[in-house]
Amino acid sequence: MSDKISQNKKVLAFMKLHNSITSMDAINNFKCTRLSAIIDNLKKQGHLIDNLNKSGYAKYVLIKEAANG
């Protein structure tokens, strides 16, 4: 469970820095292959994240952080 929390924090930090993330970013930087699940967790925490569908892949964009975030 702590690994899941750690990946959530890593993905959020990456999105704060770069404003967006793709699956390839997550794989290359965190060895994370379930980015959509992490994005879902972050949304449940109150972060506003949009999914831009590109040709063949998703790009997640951080619109607004959660108030507690």
PDB file of N, CA, C and O in Angstrom:
ATOM      1  N   MET A   1       0.820  -1.194   0.000  1.00  0.00           N
ATOM      2  CA  MET A   1       0.000   0.000   0.000  1.00  0.00           C
ATOM      3  C   MET A   1       0.859   1.251   0.000  1.00  0.00           C
ATOM      4  O   MET A   1       0.505   2.228  -0.660  1.00  0.00           O
ATOM      5  N   SER A   2       1.976   1.255   0.718  1.00  0.00           N
ATOM      6  CA  SER A   2       2.825   2.441   0.743  1.00  0.00           C
ATOM      7  C   SER A   2       3.426   2.706  -0.629  1.00  0.00           C
ATOM      8  O   SER A   2       3.686   3.859  -0.975  1.00  0.00           O
ATOM      9  N   ASP A   3       3.652   1.648  -1.421  1.00  0.00           N
ATOM     10  CA  ASP A   3       4.162   1.829  -2.779  1.00  0.00           C
ATOM     11  C   ASP A   3       3.140   2.564  -3.634  1.00  0.00           C
ATOM     12  O   ASP A   3       3.496   3.417  -4.447  1.00  0.00           O
ATOM     13  N   LYS A   4       1.858   2.224  -3.442  1.00  0.00           N
ATOM     14  CA  LYS A   4       0.772   2.882  -4.170  1.00  0.00           C
ATOM     15  C   LYS A   4       0.718   4.361  -3.804  1.00  0.00           C
ATOM     16  O   LYS A   4       0.579   5.216  -4.679  1.00  0.00           O
ATOM     17  N   ILE A   5       0.826   4.659  -2.522  1.00  0.00           N
ATOM     18  CA  ILE A   5       0.820   6.043  -2.067  1.00  0.00           C
ATOM     19  C   ILE A   5       2.024   6.780  -2.631  1.00  0.00           C
ATOM     20  O   ILE A   5       1.907   7.922  -3.076  1.00  0.00           O
ATOM     21  N   SER A   6       3.164   6.137  -2.612  1.00  0.00           N
ATOM     22  CA  SER A   6       4.378   6.727  -3.132  1.00  0.00           C
ATOM     23  C   SER A   6       4.232   7.039  -4.623  1.00  0.00           C
ATOM     24  O   SER A   6       4.637   8.112  -5.070  1.00  0.00           O
ATOM     25  N   GLN A   7       3.664   6.124  -5.387  1.00  0.00           N
ATOM     26  CA  GLN A   7       3.469   6.368  -6.818  1.00  0.00           C
ATOM     27  C   GLN A   7       2.486   7.506  -7.044  1.00  0.00           C
ATOM     28  O   GLN A   7       2.676   8.311  -7.956  1.00  0.00           O
ATOM     29  N   ASN A   8       1.441   7.588  -6.230  1.00  0.00           N
ATOM     30  CA  ASN A   8       0.491   8.697  -6.335  1.00  0.00           C
ATOM     31  C   ASN A   8       1.223  10.025  -6.149  1.00  0.00           C
ATOM     32  O   ASN A   8       1.018  10.967  -6.914  1.00  0.00           O
ATOM     33  N   LYS A   9       2.072  10.090  -5.135  1.00  0.00           N
ATOM     34  CA  LYS A   9       2.813  11.322  -4.859  1.00  0.00           C
ATOM     35  C   LYS A   9       3.794  11.647  -5.982  1.00  0.00           C
ATOM     36  O   LYS A   9       3.945  12.807  -6.366  1.00  0.00           O
ATOM     37  N   LYS A  10       4.454  10.626  -6.503  1.00  0.00           N
ATOM     38  CA  LYS A  10       5.411  10.843  -7.589  1.00  0.00           C
ATOM     39  C   LYS A  10       4.714  11.358  -8.847  1.00  0.00           C
ATOM     40  O   LYS A  10       5.198  12.284  -9.498  1.00  0.00           O
ATOM     41  N   VAL A  11       3.590  10.759  -9.179  1.00  0.00           N
ATOM     42  CA  VAL A  11       2.844  11.188 -10.365  1.00  0.00           C
ATOM     43  C   VAL A  11       2.339  12.613 -10.184  1.00  0.00           C
ATOM     44  O   VAL A  11       2.442  13.425 -11.103  1.00  0.00           O
ATOM     45  N   LEU A  12       1.795  12.927  -9.010  1.00  0.00           N
ATOM     46  CA  LEU A  12       1.302  14.283  -8.758  1.00  0.00           C
ATOM     47  C   LEU A  12       2.442  15.297  -8.833  1.00  0.00           C
ATOM     48  O   LEU A  12       2.282  16.367  -9.420  1.00  0.00           O
ATOM     49  N   ALA A  13       3.573  14.971  -8.252  1.00  0.00           N
ATOM     50  CA  ALA A  13       4.731  15.881  -8.303  1.00  0.00           C
ATOM     51  C   ALA A  13       5.183  16.097  -9.746  1.00  0.00           C
ATOM     52  O   ALA A  13       5.517  17.217 -10.132  1.00  0.00           O
ATOM     53  N   PHE A  14       5.193  15.030 -10.543  1.00  0.00           N
ATOM     54  CA  PHE A  14       5.574  15.146 -11.952  1.00  0.00           C
ATOM     55  C   PHE A  14       4.596  16.059 -12.680  1.00  0.00           C
ATOM     56  O   PHE A  14       4.999  16.907 -13.476  1.00  0.00           O
ATOM     57  N   MET A  15       3.307  15.879 -12.402  1.00  0.00           N
ATOM     58  CA  MET A  15       2.298  16.698 -13.067  1.00  0.00           C
ATOM     59  C   MET A  15       2.388  18.161 -12.633  1.00  0.00           C
ATOM     60  O   MET A  15       2.144  19.057 -13.441  1.00  0.00           O
ATOM     61  N   LYS A  16       2.732  18.413 -11.382  1.00  0.00           N
ATOM     62  CA  LYS A  16       2.911  19.794 -10.919  1.00  0.00           C
ATOM     63  C   LYS A  16       4.056  20.454 -11.676  1.00  0.00           C
ATOM     64  O   LYS A  16       3.971  21.622 -12.054  1.00  0.00           O
ATOM     65  N   LEU A  17       5.117  19.703 -11.893  1.00  0.00           N
ATOM     66  CA  LEU A  17       6.304  20.235 -12.553  1.00  0.00           C
ATOM     67  C   LEU A  17       6.100  20.401 -14.059  1.00  0.00           C
ATOM     68  O   LEU A  17       6.511  21.408 -14.635  1.00  0.00           O
ATOM     69  N   HIS A  18       5.468  19.418 -14.691  1.00  0.00           N
ATOM     70  CA  HIS A  18       5.346  19.399 -16.152  1.00  0.00           C
ATOM     71  C   HIS A  18       3.935  19.704 -16.645  1.00  0.00           C
ATOM     72  O   HIS A  18       3.718  19.827 -17.851  1.00  0.00           O
ATOM     73  N   ASN A  19       2.983  19.826 -15.738  1.00  0.00           N
ATOM     74  CA  ASN A  19       1.577  20.104 -16.022  1.00  0.00           C
ATOM     75  C   ASN A  19       0.826  18.929 -16.653  1.00  0.00           C
ATOM     76  O   ASN A  19      -0.400  18.972 -16.749  1.00  0.00           O
ATOM     77  N   SER A  20       1.531  17.888 -17.082  1.00  0.00           N
ATOM     78  CA  SER A  20       0.867  16.746 -17.693  1.00  0.00           C
ATOM     79  C   SER A  20       1.744  15.504 -17.566  1.00  0.00           C
ATOM     80  O   SER A  20       2.913  15.579 -17.189  1.00  0.00           O
ATOM     81  N   ILE A  21       1.138  14.348 -17.897  1.00  0.00           N
ATOM     82  CA  ILE A  21       1.876  13.089 -17.871  1.00  0.00           C
ATOM     83  C   ILE A  21       1.233  12.120 -18.863  1.00  0.00           C
ATOM     84  O   ILE A  21       0.022  12.148 -19.079  1.00  0.00           O
ATOM     85  N   THR A  22       2.054  11.272 -19.454  1.00  0.00           N
ATOM     86  CA  THR A  22       1.573  10.193 -20.320  1.00  0.00           C
ATOM     87  C   THR A  22       2.014   8.863 -19.705  1.00  0.00           C
ATOM     88  O   THR A  22       2.814   8.836 -18.769  1.00  0.00           O
ATOM     89  N   SER A  23       1.493   7.785 -20.230  1.00  0.00           N
ATOM     90  CA  SER A  23       1.898   6.461 -19.750  1.00  0.00           C
ATOM     91  C   SER A  23       3.390   6.240 -19.922  1.00  0.00           C
ATOM     92  O   SER A  23       4.036   5.654 -19.054  1.00  0.00           O
ATOM     93  N   MET A  24       3.941   6.703 -21.033  1.00  0.00           N
ATOM     94  CA  MET A  24       5.383   6.542 -21.265  1.00  0.00           C
ATOM     95  C   MET A  24       6.190   7.329 -20.243  1.00  0.00           C
ATOM     96  O   MET A  24       7.237   6.863 -19.794  1.00  0.00           O
ATOM     97  N   ASP A  25       5.718   8.520 -19.868  1.00  0.00           N
ATOM     98  CA  ASP A  25       6.387   9.288 -18.810  1.00  0.00           C
ATOM     99  C   ASP A  25       6.408   8.474 -17.520  1.00  0.00           C
ATOM    100  O   ASP A  25       7.437   8.379 -16.851  1.00  0.00           O
ATOM    101  N   ALA A  26       5.259   7.886 -17.178  1.00  0.00           N
ATOM    102  CA  ALA A  26       5.142   7.125 -15.935  1.00  0.00           C
ATOM    103  C   ALA A  26       6.029   5.882 -15.960  1.00  0.00           C
ATOM    104  O   ALA A  26       6.672   5.556 -14.963  1.00  0.00           O
ATOM    105  N   ILE A  27       6.064   5.202 -17.078  1.00  0.00           N
ATOM    106  CA  ILE A  27       6.902   4.003 -17.197  1.00  0.00           C
ATOM    107  C   ILE A  27       8.379   4.372 -17.104  1.00  0.00           C
ATOM    108  O   ILE A  27       9.133   3.755 -16.352  1.00  0.00           O
ATOM    109  N   ASN A  28       8.782   5.368 -17.863  1.00  0.00           N
ATOM    110  CA  ASN A  28      10.194   5.764 -17.906  1.00  0.00           C
ATOM    111  C   ASN A  28      10.697   6.356 -16.595  1.00  0.00           C
ATOM    112  O   ASN A  28      11.849   6.132 -16.223  1.00  0.00           O
ATOM    113  N   ASN A  29       9.860   7.101 -15.894  1.00  0.00           N
ATOM    114  CA  ASN A  29      10.296   7.788 -14.680  1.00  0.00           C
ATOM    115  C   ASN A  29      10.050   7.013 -13.393  1.00  0.00           C
ATOM    116  O   ASN A  29      10.830   7.126 -12.448  1.00  0.00           O
ATOM    117  N   PHE A  30       8.972   6.224 -13.342  1.00  0.00           N
ATOM    118  CA  PHE A  30       8.596   5.563 -12.081  1.00  0.00           C
ATOM    119  C   PHE A  30       8.387   4.066 -12.213  1.00  0.00           C
ATOM    120  O   PHE A  30       8.037   3.406 -11.235  1.00  0.00           O
ATOM    121  N   LYS A  31       8.596   3.514 -13.414  1.00  0.00           N
ATOM    122  CA  LYS A  31       8.314   2.097 -13.674  1.00  0.00           C
ATOM    123  C   LYS A  31       6.865   1.748 -13.329  1.00  0.00           C
ATOM    124  O   LYS A  31       6.563   0.651 -12.860  1.00  0.00           O
ATOM    125  N   CYS A  32       5.993   2.703 -13.574  1.00  0.00           N
ATOM    126  CA  CYS A  32       4.567   2.576 -13.275  1.00  0.00           C
ATOM    127  C   CYS A  32       3.819   2.219 -14.553  1.00  0.00           C
ATOM    128  O   CYS A  32       3.868   2.961 -15.535  1.00  0.00           O
ATOM    129  N   THR A  33       3.125   1.083 -14.541  1.00  0.00           N
ATOM    130  CA  THR A  33       2.399   0.646 -15.729  1.00  0.00           C
ATOM    131  C   THR A  33       0.887   0.816 -15.598  1.00  0.00           C
ATOM    132  O   THR A  33       0.145   0.498 -16.527  1.00  0.00           O
ATOM    133  N   ARG A  34       0.431   1.311 -14.462  1.00  0.00           N
ATOM    134  CA  ARG A  34      -1.014   1.489 -14.250  1.00  0.00           C
ATOM    135  C   ARG A  34      -1.351   2.962 -13.972  1.00  0.00           C
ATOM    136  O   ARG A  34      -1.958   3.296 -12.954  1.00  0.00           O
ATOM    137  N   LEU A  35      -0.948   3.809 -14.886  1.00  0.00           N
ATOM    138  CA  LEU A  35      -1.150   5.244 -14.700  1.00  0.00           C
ATOM    139  C   LEU A  35      -2.625   5.602 -14.563  1.00  0.00           C
ATOM    140  O   LEU A  35      -2.974   6.460 -13.752  1.00  0.00           O
ATOM    141  N   SER A  36      -3.485   4.970 -15.328  1.00  0.00           N
ATOM    142  CA  SER A  36      -4.908   5.310 -15.252  1.00  0.00           C
ATOM    143  C   SER A  36      -5.469   5.061 -13.851  1.00  0.00           C
ATOM    144  O   SER A  36      -6.329   5.814 -13.395  1.00  0.00           O
ATOM    145  N   ALA A  37      -5.001   4.028 -13.168  1.00  0.00           N
ATOM    146  CA  ALA A  37      -5.452   3.760 -11.797  1.00  0.00           C
ATOM    147  C   ALA A  37      -4.956   4.839 -10.841  1.00  0.00           C
ATOM    148  O   ALA A  37      -5.682   5.251  -9.936  1.00  0.00           O
ATOM    149  N   ILE A  38      -3.737   5.292 -11.039  1.00  0.00           N
ATOM    150  CA  ILE A  38      -3.191   6.352 -10.195  1.00  0.00           C
ATOM    151  C   ILE A  38      -3.942   7.650 -10.444  1.00  0.00           C
ATOM    152  O   ILE A  38      -4.262   8.372  -9.500  1.00  0.00           O
ATOM    153  N   ILE A  39      -4.226   7.954 -11.702  1.00  0.00           N
ATOM    154  CA  ILE A  39      -5.000   9.159 -12.032  1.00  0.00           C
ATOM    155  C   ILE A  39      -6.369   9.088 -11.366  1.00  0.00           C
ATOM    156  O   ILE A  39      -6.858  10.087 -10.840  1.00  0.00           O
ATOM    157  N   ASP A  40      -6.982   7.918 -11.388  1.00  0.00           N
ATOM    158  CA  ASP A  40      -8.285   7.737 -10.730  1.00  0.00           C
ATOM    159  C   ASP A  40      -8.174   8.014  -9.231  1.00  0.00           C
ATOM    160  O   ASP A  40      -9.037   8.680  -8.658  1.00  0.00           O
ATOM    161  N   ASN A  41      -7.114   7.504  -8.591  1.00  0.00           N
ATOM    162  CA  ASN A  41      -6.902   7.768  -7.161  1.00  0.00           C
ATOM    163  C   ASN A  41      -6.736   9.260  -6.897  1.00  0.00           C
ATOM    164  O   ASN A  41      -7.299   9.787  -5.937  1.00  0.00           O
ATOM    165  N   LEU A  42      -5.966   9.944  -7.743  1.00  0.00           N
ATOM    166  CA  LEU A  42      -5.739  11.378  -7.567  1.00  0.00           C
ATOM    167  C   LEU A  42      -7.034  12.163  -7.744  1.00  0.00           C
ATOM    168  O   LEU A  42      -7.273  13.140  -7.035  1.00  0.00           O
ATOM    169  N   LYS A  43      -7.864  11.738  -8.685  1.00  0.00           N
ATOM    170  CA  LYS A  43      -9.167  12.388  -8.869  1.00  0.00           C
ATOM    171  C   LYS A  43     -10.042  12.193  -7.629  1.00  0.00           C
ATOM    172  O   LYS A  43     -10.738  13.115  -7.205  1.00  0.00           O
ATOM    173  N   LYS A  44     -10.005  11.003  -7.059  1.00  0.00           N
ATOM    174  CA  LYS A  44     -10.789  10.730  -5.844  1.00  0.00           C
ATOM    175  C   LYS A  44     -10.321  11.578  -4.667  1.00  0.00           C
ATOM    176  O   LYS A  44     -11.094  11.858  -3.751  1.00  0.00           O
ATOM    177  N   GLN A  45      -9.041  11.989  -4.693  1.00  0.00           N
ATOM    178  CA  GLN A  45      -8.502  12.863  -3.650  1.00  0.00           C
ATOM    179  C   GLN A  45      -8.907  14.321  -3.878  1.00  0.00           C
ATOM    180  O   GLN A  45      -8.643  15.179  -3.036  1.00  0.00           O
ATOM    181  N   GLY A  46      -9.542  14.598  -5.006  1.00  0.00           N
ATOM    182  CA  GLY A  46     -10.037  15.942  -5.280  1.00  0.00           C
ATOM    183  C   GLY A  46      -9.259  16.737  -6.308  1.00  0.00           C
ATOM    184  O   GLY A  46      -9.578  17.898  -6.564  1.00  0.00           O
ATOM    185  N   HIS A  47      -8.234  16.124  -6.906  1.00  0.00           N
ATOM    186  CA  HIS A  47      -7.473  16.817  -7.936  1.00  0.00           C
ATOM    187  C   HIS A  47      -8.275  16.823  -9.240  1.00  0.00           C
ATOM    188  O   HIS A  47      -8.881  15.817  -9.611  1.00  0.00           O
ATOM    189  N   LEU A  48      -8.271  17.954  -9.919  1.00  0.00           N
ATOM    190  CA  LEU A  48      -8.985  18.069 -11.189  1.00  0.00           C
ATOM    191  C   LEU A  48      -7.993  17.773 -12.314  1.00  0.00           C
ATOM    192  O   LEU A  48      -7.066  18.542 -12.567  1.00  0.00           O
ATOM    193  N   ILE A  49      -8.213  16.639 -12.981  1.00  0.00           N
ATOM    194  CA  ILE A  49      -7.308  16.164 -14.026  1.00  0.00           C
ATOM    195  C   ILE A  49      -8.123  15.855 -15.268  1.00  0.00           C
ATOM    196  O   ILE A  49      -9.140  15.164 -15.203  1.00  0.00           O
ATOM    197  N   ASP A  50      -7.668  16.373 -16.396  1.00  0.00           N
ATOM    198  CA  ASP A  50      -8.349  16.147 -17.665  1.00  0.00           C
ATOM    199  C   ASP A  50      -7.574  15.120 -18.484  1.00  0.00           C
ATOM    200  O   ASP A  50      -6.348  15.038 -18.396  1.00  0.00           O
ATOM    201  N   ASN A  51      -8.285  14.355 -19.264  1.00  0.00           N
ATOM    202  CA  ASN A  51      -7.683  13.338 -20.124  1.00  0.00           C
ATOM    203  C   ASN A  51      -7.782  13.817 -21.568  1.00  0.00           C
ATOM    204  O   ASN A  51      -8.875  13.891 -22.129  1.00  0.00           O
ATOM    205  N   LEU A  52      -6.648  14.139 -22.161  1.00  0.00           N
ATOM    206  CA  LEU A  52      -6.619  14.520 -23.565  1.00  0.00           C
ATOM    207  C   LEU A  52      -6.230  13.290 -24.369  1.00  0.00           C
ATOM    208  O   LEU A  52      -5.111  12.792 -24.246  1.00  0.00           O
ATOM    209  N   ASN A  53      -7.143  12.803 -25.188  1.00  0.00           N
ATOM    210  CA  ASN A  53      -6.847  11.633 -26.005  1.00  0.00           C
ATOM    211  C   ASN A  53      -6.068  12.064 -27.232  1.00  0.00           C
ATOM    212  O   ASN A  53      -6.568  12.801 -28.081  1.00  0.00           O
ATOM    213  N   LYS A  54      -4.839  11.592 -27.306  1.00  0.00           N
ATOM    214  CA  LYS A  54      -3.988  11.845 -28.468  1.00  0.00           C
ATOM    215  C   LYS A  54      -4.073  10.630 -29.383  1.00  0.00           C
ATOM    216  O   LYS A  54      -4.779   9.668 -29.078  1.00  0.00           O
ATOM    217  N   SER A  55      -3.374  10.670 -30.471  1.00  0.00           N
ATOM    218  CA  SER A  55      -3.367   9.535 -31.399  1.00  0.00           C
ATOM    219  C   SER A  55      -2.752   8.315 -30.727  1.00  0.00           C
ATOM    220  O   SER A  55      -1.529   8.193 -30.658  1.00  0.00           O
ATOM    221  N   GLY A  56      -3.589   7.415 -30.233  1.00  0.00           N
ATOM    222  CA  GLY A  56      -3.109   6.164 -29.687  1.00  0.00           C
ATOM    223  C   GLY A  56      -2.696   6.185 -28.224  1.00  0.00           C
ATOM    224  O   GLY A  56      -2.326   5.138 -27.693  1.00  0.00           O
ATOM    225  N   TYR A  57      -2.742   7.332 -27.546  1.00  0.00           N
ATOM    226  CA  TYR A  57      -2.385   7.353 -26.134  1.00  0.00           C
ATOM    227  C   TYR A  57      -3.107   8.493 -25.418  1.00  0.00           C
ATOM    228  O   TYR A  57      -3.611   9.422 -26.048  1.00  0.00           O
ATOM    229  N   ALA A  58      -3.145   8.401 -24.100  1.00  0.00           N
ATOM    230  CA  ALA A  58      -3.785   9.426 -23.282  1.00  0.00           C
ATOM    231  C   ALA A  58      -2.726  10.332 -22.673  1.00  0.00           C
ATOM    232  O   ALA A  58      -1.644   9.885 -22.292  1.00  0.00           O
ATOM    233  N   LYS A  59      -3.055  11.588 -22.591  1.00  0.00           N
ATOM    234  CA  LYS A  59      -2.211  12.565 -21.906  1.00  0.00           C
ATOM    235  C   LYS A  59      -3.079  13.189 -20.818  1.00  0.00           C
ATOM    236  O   LYS A  59      -4.127  13.771 -21.101  1.00  0.00           O
ATOM    237  N   TYR A  60      -2.630  13.059 -19.575  1.00  0.00           N
ATOM    238  CA  TYR A  60      -3.387  13.582 -18.448  1.00  0.00           C
ATOM    239  C   TYR A  60      -2.823  14.946 -18.061  1.00  0.00           C
ATOM    240  O   TYR A  60      -1.614  15.110 -17.895  1.00  0.00           O
ATOM    241  N   VAL A  61      -3.713  15.912 -17.922  1.00  0.00           N
ATOM    242  CA  VAL A  61      -3.318  17.285 -17.631  1.00  0.00           C
ATOM    243  C   VAL A  61      -3.881  17.693 -16.275  1.00  0.00           C
ATOM    244  O   VAL A  61      -5.073  17.537 -16.010  1.00  0.00           O
ATOM    245  N   LEU A  62      -3.004  18.219 -15.421  1.00  0.00           N
ATOM    246  CA  LEU A  62      -3.426  18.702 -14.109  1.00  0.00           C
ATOM    247  C   LEU A  62      -4.061  20.071 -14.290  1.00  0.00           C
ATOM    248  O   LEU A  62      -3.387  21.027 -14.673  1.00  0.00           O
ATOM    249  N   ILE A  63      -5.338  20.165 -14.019  1.00  0.00           N
ATOM    250  CA  ILE A  63      -6.059  21.433 -14.146  1.00  0.00           C
ATOM    251  C   ILE A  63      -5.981  22.212 -12.841  1.00  0.00           C
ATOM    252  O   ILE A  63      -5.682  23.406 -12.831  1.00  0.00           O
ATOM    253  N   LYS A  64      -6.257  21.514 -11.735  1.00  0.00           N
ATOM    254  CA  LYS A  64      -6.241  22.165 -10.421  1.00  0.00           C
ATOM    255  C   LYS A  64      -5.979  21.120  -9.349  1.00  0.00           C
ATOM    256  O   LYS A  64      -6.552  20.031  -9.364  1.00  0.00           O
ATOM    257  N   GLU A  65      -5.095  21.477  -8.412  1.00  0.00           N
ATOM    258  CA  GLU A  65      -4.807  20.598  -7.279  1.00  0.00           C
ATOM    259  C   GLU A  65      -5.949  20.636  -6.283  1.00  0.00           C
ATOM    260  O   GLU A  65      -6.685  21.619  -6.201  1.00  0.00           O
ATOM    261  N   ALA A  66      -6.089  19.567  -5.534  1.00  0.00           N
ATOM    262  CA  ALA A  66      -7.051  19.539  -4.444  1.00  0.00           C
ATOM    263  C   ALA A  66      -6.620  20.532  -3.376  1.00  0.00           C
ATOM    264  O   ALA A  66      -5.429  20.810  -3.230  1.00  0.00           O
ATOM    265  N   ALA A  67      -7.563  21.060  -2.641  1.00  0.00           N
ATOM    266  CA  ALA A  67      -7.276  22.042  -1.597  1.00  0.00           C
ATOM    267  C   ALA A  67      -6.301  21.499  -0.557  1.00  0.00           C
ATOM    268  O   ALA A  67      -5.497  22.252  -0.008  1.00  0.00           O
ATOM    269  N   ASN A  68      -6.368  20.193  -0.283  1.00  0.00           N
ATOM    270  CA  ASN A  68      -5.482  19.576   0.709  1.00  0.00           C
ATOM    271  C   ASN A  68      -4.199  19.068   0.093  1.00  0.00           C
ATOM    272  O   ASN A  68      -3.359  18.502   0.792  1.00  0.00           O
ATOM    273  N   GLY A  69      -4.029  19.262  -1.216  1.00  0.00           N
ATOM    274  CA  GLY A  69      -3.035  18.648  -1.985  1.00  0.00           C
ATOM    275  C   GLY A  69      -1.662  19.012  -2.039  1.00  0.00           C
ATOM    276  O   GLY A  69      -0.885  18.387  -2.762  1.00  0.00           O
TER     277      GLY A  69
END
